[in-house]
């Protein structure tokens, strides 16, 4: 059972998904930095997140999951997966990381606690997002 579960999730689609996600991350970071002075923090990151999510949808639909599901339905499911993964992963991380730092009395500055929480959230987001896209967003 574990072998089948492992084989189901750790296949070609995961590798392609991670490559697309890595490229999207680079594009988003560079674009946000370039637009920061004209659009501000929220404007630049929101614009780049939206653009990269569109690219992610197109490339993951075609290359990662080779989906033949109806376009509109999979687009709506994809948007729901992105929103839920974002809220859950960043919500959990925002609670868990500061709690862990306090519980273990690690001498970490608050700014770094936030940075660590963002990194942990991104890892949680990526895992949840892959599962959501694979099992629901792009299902025929």
C-alpha angles and dihedrals in degrees: 000000000000090000091053091047091049092047091049095055102030103060139106093297092062093053093049090044091054093047092051090046092050092051091046090052092053093047091047094049095047093044093048091051093048093049096040097095094049102036103024127227100302096038096049095044094044092050094047093044089053094047093046092047089055090050090046091053093050097045098039092047092052105031111020100040103012088218124192094182116129110282100232095045094048091046091055092046090047091053091049091049091050093049096045093045091049095049095043098043097045092041093052093044093048089058101034103047098050089044092052092047090051096042093053093037093231111177097233122146115244092246090059092046087058092047091049090048090052091051093048090048091052091053092049090045093052093051095045092043093053092050093045093049094044098046102033121002097057100027113130 
